[in-house]
Amino acid sequence: MPELAFEDFTPGRVFDLGTIVIDHDEMIAFARRFDPQPFHLDERAGKESIFGQLAASGWFTSSLWMRAYVDAVLSRSTALGSPGGEEISWPAPVFAGDELHATLEILGARRSRSRPEMGLVTLGARLRRDGDVVYRATFTGMFGVRA
């Protein structure tokens, strides 16, 4: 029985999703497969880029947040998927060895009019390095209500 249902996602609630340390080899493996831009793959190209060193793909950064979200929230909830989002941004680059803190803030919630067994929750995703945001996204999650 899931412990988190729509009723638990109240506006203003913040979930601590934990800390993630960026692994150099994992960062490059992801880039090689999904985002093979030179500044994500090659140390020299990274140094010559606007980042000044090898930088993680933003999509890699997003996937790390997603994993933390699944582990801390979705795996113990009545999650029903997501129809999409409104915002995604990477306001600062991420580098190997960085320690990032992941959070989820509940920005809004409403019961579905057409499907009353479900609620729609507006979610704010954040990854921070030393307090500075390096990843931000806003999207909608769908969660089942308690029976």
Contacts in CASP RR format, 6 or more apart in sequence:
PFRMAT RR
TARGET T0000
AUTHOR 0000-0000-0000
METHOD contacts of the structure
MODEL  1
MPELAFEDFTPGRVFDLGTIVIDHDEMIAFARRFDPQPFHLDERAGKESI
FGQLAASGWFTSSLWMRAYVDAVLSRSTALGSPGGEEISWPAPVFAGDEL
HATLEILGARRSRSRPEMGLVTLGARLRRDGDVVYRATFTGMFGVRA
2 76 0 8 1.000
2 77 0 8 1.000
2 78 0 8 1.000
3 76 0 8 1.000
3 77 0 8 1.000
4 73 0 8 1.000
4 76 0 8 1.000
4 77 0 8 1.000
4 78 0 8 1.000
4 143 0 8 1.000
5 77 0 8 1.000
5 78 0 8 1.000
5 143 0 8 1.000
5 144 0 8 1.000
5 145 0 8 1.000
5 146 0 8 1.000
6 78 0 8 1.000
6 109 0 8 1.000
6 111 0 8 1.000
6 118 0 8 1.000
6 119 0 8 1.000
6 121 0 8 1.000
6 143 0 8 1.000
6 144 0 8 1.000
6 145 0 8 1.000
6 146 0 8 1.000
7 145 0 8 1.000
7 146 0 8 1.000
8 77 0 8 1.000
9 106 0 8 1.000
9 109 0 8 1.000
9 121 0 8 1.000
9 143 0 8 1.000
10 106 0 8 1.000
10 109 0 8 1.000
11 106 0 8 1.000
11 107 0 8 1.000
11 108 0 8 1.000
11 109 0 8 1.000
12 105 0 8 1.000
12 106 0 8 1.000
12 107 0 8 1.000
12 108 0 8 1.000
13 105 0 8 1.000
13 106 0 8 1.000
14 103 0 8 1.000
14 104 0 8 1.000
14 105 0 8 1.000
14 106 0 8 1.000
15 72 0 8 1.000
15 73 0 8 1.000
15 103 0 8 1.000
15 104 0 8 1.000
15 105 0 8 1.000
16 72 0 8 1.000
16 101 0 8 1.000
16 102 0 8 1.000
16 103 0 8 1.000
17 65 0 8 1.000
17 68 0 8 1.000
17 69 0 8 1.000
17 71 0 8 1.000
17 72 0 8 1.000
17 73 0 8 1.000
17 102 0 8 1.000
17 103 0 8 1.000
17 104 0 8 1.000
18 68 0 8 1.000
18 72 0 8 1.000
18 101 0 8 1.000
18 102 0 8 1.000
19 99 0 8 1.000
19 100 0 8 1.000
19 101 0 8 1.000
19 102 0 8 1.000
20 64 0 8 1.000
20 68 0 8 1.000
20 99 0 8 1.000
20 100 0 8 1.000
20 101 0 8 1.000
20 102 0 8 1.000
20 127 0 8 1.000
21 97 0 8 1.000
21 98 0 8 1.000
21 99 0 8 1.000
21 100 0 8 1.000
22 56 0 8 1.000
22 64 0 8 1.000
22 94 0 8 1.000
22 95 0 8 1.000
22 96 0 8 1.000
22 97 0 8 1.000
22 98 0 8 1.000
22 99 0 8 1.000
22 100 0 8 1.000
23 96 0 8 1.000
23 97 0 8 1.000
24 54 0 8 1.000
24 96 0 8 1.000
24 97 0 8 1.000
27 40 0 8 1.000
27 54 0 8 1.000
27 56 0 8 1.000
27 57 0 8 1.000
27 60 0 8 1.000
27 96 0 8 1.000
28 40 0 8 1.000
28 41 0 8 1.000
28 54 0 8 1.000
30 56 0 8 1.000
30 57 0 8 1.000
30 59 0 8 1.000
30 60 0 8 1.000
30 63 0 8 1.000
31 37 0 8 1.000
31 40 0 8 1.000
31 41 0 8 1.000
31 56 0 8 1.000
31 57 0 8 1.000
31 60 0 8 1.000
32 41 0 8 1.000
34 57 0 8 1.000
34 59 0 8 1.000
34 60 0 8 1.000
35 57 0 8 1.000
35 58 0 8 1.000
35 59 0 8 1.000
35 60 0 8 1.000
37 57 0 8 1.000
38 45 0 8 1.000
38 46 0 8 1.000
38 49 0 8 1.000
39 45 0 8 1.000
39 46 0 8 1.000
39 49 0 8 1.000
39 51 0 8 1.000
39 54 0 8 1.000
39 55 0 8 1.000
40 54 0 8 1.000
40 55 0 8 1.000
40 56 0 8 1.000
40 57 0 8 1.000
40 60 0 8 1.000
41 54 0 8 1.000
42 54 0 8 1.000
43 53 0 8 1.000
43 54 0 8 1.000
45 54 0 8 1.000
46 52 0 8 1.000
46 53 0 8 1.000
46 54 0 8 1.000
46 55 0 8 1.000
47 53 0 8 1.000
47 54 0 8 1.000
49 55 0 8 1.000
51 93 0 8 1.000
51 95 0 8 1.000
53 95 0 8 1.000
54 95 0 8 1.000
54 96 0 8 1.000
55 93 0 8 1.000
55 94 0 8 1.000
55 95 0 8 1.000
56 93 0 8 1.000
56 94 0 8 1.000
56 95 0 8 1.000
56 96 0 8 1.000
58 90 0 8 1.000
58 94 0 8 1.000
58 135 0 8 1.000
60 94 0 8 1.000
61 90 0 8 1.000
61 94 0 8 1.000
61 100 0 8 1.000
61 127 0 8 1.000
61 134 0 8 1.000
61 135 0 8 1.000
62 88 0 8 1.000
62 135 0 8 1.000
62 137 0 8 1.000
64 100 0 8 1.000
64 102 0 8 1.000
64 127 0 8 1.000
65 102 0 8 1.000
65 125 0 8 1.000
65 127 0 8 1.000
65 135 0 8 1.000
65 137 0 8 1.000
68 102 0 8 1.000
69 102 0 8 1.000
69 104 0 8 1.000
69 125 0 8 1.000
72 104 0 8 1.000
73 79 0 8 1.000
73 104 0 8 1.000
77 143 0 8 1.000
78 143 0 8 1.000
78 144 0 8 1.000
78 145 0 8 1.000
79 141 0 8 1.000
79 142 0 8 1.000
79 143 0 8 1.000
79 144 0 8 1.000
80 118 0 8 1.000
80 141 0 8 1.000
80 142 0 8 1.000
80 143 0 8 1.000
80 144 0 8 1.000
81 141 0 8 1.000
81 142 0 8 1.000
82 139 0 8 1.000
82 140 0 8 1.000
82 141 0 8 1.000
82 142 0 8 1.000
83 140 0 8 1.000
83 141 0 8 1.000
83 142 0 8 1.000
84 139 0 8 1.000
84 140 0 8 1.000
85 137 0 8 1.000
85 138 0 8 1.000
85 139 0 8 1.000
85 140 0 8 1.000
86 138 0 8 1.000
86 139 0 8 1.000
87 136 0 8 1.000
87 137 0 8 1.000
87 138 0 8 1.000
87 139 0 8 1.000
88 136 0 8 1.000
88 137 0 8 1.000
89 135 0 8 1.000
89 136 0 8 1.000
89 137 0 8 1.000
90 134 0 8 1.000
90 135 0 8 1.000
90 136 0 8 1.000
91 133 0 8 1.000
91 134 0 8 1.000
91 136 0 8 1.000
92 129 0 8 1.000
92 132 0 8 1.000
92 133 0 8 1.000
92 134 0 8 1.000
93 134 0 8 1.000
94 100 0 8 1.000
94 127 0 8 1.000
94 129 0 8 1.000
94 134 0 8 1.000
94 135 0 8 1.000
98 129 0 8 1.000
98 134 0 8 1.000
99 129 0 8 1.000
100 127 0 8 1.000
100 128 0 8 1.000
100 129 0 8 1.000
100 134 0 8 1.000
100 135 0 8 1.000
101 127 0 8 1.000
101 128 0 8 1.000
101 129 0 8 1.000
101 131 0 8 1.000
102 125 0 8 1.000
102 126 0 8 1.000
102 127 0 8 1.000
103 125 0 8 1.000
103 126 0 8 1.000
103 128 0 8 1.000
104 123 0 8 1.000
104 124 0 8 1.000
104 125 0 8 1.000
104 126 0 8 1.000
105 123 0 8 1.000
105 124 0 8 1.000
105 126 0 8 1.000
106 121 0 8 1.000
106 122 0 8 1.000
106 123 0 8 1.000
106 124 0 8 1.000
107 122 0 8 1.000
107 123 0 8 1.000
107 124 0 8 1.000
107 138 0 8 1.000
108 121 0 8 1.000
108 122 0 8 1.000
109 119 0 8 1.000
109 120 0 8 1.000
109 121 0 8 1.000
109 122 0 8 1.000
110 119 0 8 1.000
110 120 0 8 1.000
111 118 0 8 1.000
111 119 0 8 1.000
111 120 0 8 1.000
111 145 0 8 1.000
112 118 0 8 1.000
112 119 0 8 1.000
112 120 0 8 1.000
112 142 0 8 1.000
116 145 0 8 1.000
117 144 0 8 1.000
117 145 0 8 1.000
118 142 0 8 1.000
118 143 0 8 1.000
118 144 0 8 1.000
118 145 0 8 1.000
119 142 0 8 1.000
119 143 0 8 1.000
119 144 0 8 1.000
119 145 0 8 1.000
120 140 0 8 1.000
120 141 0 8 1.000
120 142 0 8 1.000
121 140 0 8 1.000
121 141 0 8 1.000
121 142 0 8 1.000
121 143 0 8 1.000
122 138 0 8 1.000
122 139 0 8 1.000
122 140 0 8 1.000
122 141 0 8 1.000
123 138 0 8 1.000
123 139 0 8 1.000
123 140 0 8 1.000
123 141 0 8 1.000
124 136 0 8 1.000
124 137 0 8 1.000
124 138 0 8 1.000
124 139 0 8 1.000
125 135 0 8 1.000
125 136 0 8 1.000
125 137 0 8 1.000
125 138 0 8 1.000
125 139 0 8 1.000
126 133 0 8 1.000
126 135 0 8 1.000
126 136 0 8 1.000
127 133 0 8 1.000
127 134 0 8 1.000
127 135 0 8 1.000
127 136 0 8 1.000
128 134 0 8 1.000
END
